[in-house]
Amino acid sequence: MLQTIEWAGSAVRLLDQTKLPGETVYVEITDERQMHDAIRRLVVRGAPAIGVAAAFGVYLGVRSFGNGRGVLFPFMERLNEVCDYLATARPTAVNLFWAIDHMRRAARDAGRDSRALDENLTVDLIKARLLSAAQAMLEDDKRVCRAIGEHGVRLLEELRGSGKGAAEVNVLTHCNAGGLATVQYGTALAPVYVGAEKGMKFHVFADETRPLLQGSRITAFELKENGIPVTVICDSMAATVMQEGKVSAVLVGTDRVAANGDVANKIGTLGVAILAGHFGIPFIVAAPTSSIDLSLATGAQIPIEHRDGREVSEGLGRQTAPIDVDIYNPAFDVTPAALVTAIVTEKGVVRPPYSQGLKGVVVTSGGGSSSE
């Protein structure tokens, strides 16, 4: 599988997803400003991948801070400055803030562990702990997504009956929540990849996902690269494909899950969920516990990113709307919990009512809420 994020020893190596599918280009990120830009411009995208990238960005922002007398307090000021700056890159994916908070805690814990050392040694220890924490987050993402895949496969087998030996599973997905939205397996596509390893047959319908075409550019690209049959459809074709009986389940990721089970995902997801409900098709959300935000009671409180209108009017490489016409371009929408069949986490499958189930997996995982 293509690697979205790698630590290259002195820099973070990112697959530039703005170039896909035409070019496979990697960029090296060496400071927090480059990382902020990479997250904002969608060079790296997908909630889990954004979180890991931000964690490395924190380390890159402080690694060159010099030693000297009275260095510890200025160093911690610099650390907080870097964290606050990276938090402004994108507003909706809670993983970004979860990862930054995790790095703040790693620094505080290292500081407490080194009280007997002088300030320069303490700063050196904190830097080492920050790098270690970011690297651990990268490896943990692989484990988490693999676990989501395992639980998701069992859910798909349950939903289609006997499962083993049955015909191929036809799924529809919106945007990209595959390996390129995480470090490796992905969230929504993890059950597809894990199931394929176990011999299950899949066919994926990938919504193109306007305006930035993450479905046709990225989902279709990675599925094709990994040998999974995939068909790209325009967003407006989803209803017809469902009506024709070609979809047995919808699998999507999420950038944030509220305490009641409302989920924020790429714009257009709400429409897909409504269609799935109309046609009686399971609508399954895949989410690491780091995407669950128990501090928000409902999805109405999730901040929604609004992006440049030119993504809509010039997104296909030429002017597709009149010059100076008003453009409305929210990047995400919120799907009510009532439309969600199940939420698959690395801790297991959560079903309605979601309030208690989500609280349970967050508590057992030791993370996930931005209020922690």
C-alpha positions, 0 to 999 in steps of 0.5 A: 500500500502507498504510505501517506506519512513517513518519518524520514529521519530529519523530515516528514515525507508526505504523499502529495494528494493534490497531485493524484491521480496523475502524479505520485509525488512526495514532499518533505516537510521540515518545519511547522509552517510547511506542515500547516500549509500541507494540512490546509491545502490538502496535501495531507488529508483525512482526519486520522492522517491530519492528526498524525501529521500535526503531531510531527508538526509540533516536534518539527516546530520546536526541535531546533530550539536552542539551549542556554540559561533559563531555556525551559520556560521560553521553550514551553512558550514556543511549544504552545505557540506551535501547537496553537498555530497548527490548530488553525490549519483546519477546524472540523477534524477533531483528530487534529486537536486530539493529536495536538493535545496529546503532544502537549501532555507528552511534553508536560509529562516529560517535564515532570519526569526530569525535575532532577535534570538541568533545564537544557537536559530537560528540553532535550528530553522533551524533544525526544519524547515529542518525536517518540510520541509522534512516531508512536501515533503513526504506528498506532494508527496502523493498529487502530485502522486494522482493528476497524477493518476486522470489526467492519468485516464481521459487521458486513458478514452479519448484515449479509447473512451467512457471509462466508462463501456468498457473492461479492459485497457491493459497497458505496463510499463517499469522499476518501476514507481509505489508506490515503486518509490515514497512515495505511489501512484507512477507516471506511475502506479498512473492512474492504482491505481486510476482507479482501485479505480473507478472500472476500470479494468486493466491488466499490462504487466511489462517488466522485465527491465534488467539488475536489473529487476525492472519490474519483481522484483518490479513492478510485486511485488507491482501490485500483492500485490495491486490486479492488474492483471500483466504479466511479459514479457522479454524486448525482448517480448514487440514488440510481445505483441504489435503486437498481439494487447494486449497493448492499452497504454504504461505508463512510468515514468521519471527521468528528462524531458528537456524543449523540452519534451525529457524524460530520463528514465530507459534504454530500454524505448527508444526502447519501445517508438519506438515500440509503435510509430510503432504500433500506441500505445499511449506512455504516460509519467507520471512526477511530475513537480519536474522532469521537468528541464527547464534549459536543452534545450534538452535531449542531455544535461541530464547526464546519469548514468553509472553503474558497469558492473557486474550488467550485467555480474553477475546480475542474480546471476551467471556469464552470460558473459565471464570474463573480457569482456567489458560491457556497462551499461548506466542506462538510455536512452533519448526518443525524445519528438516526440515519446511521446504522452503526459506528465501527471503531477499533474497540468494536461496533457501536449501535443505537442508541449511541450515547452510552456506547460511544462513551464506553469505547472512548473511556476504554480507549483512553482518548477521543474527546477534545475536552480531555 
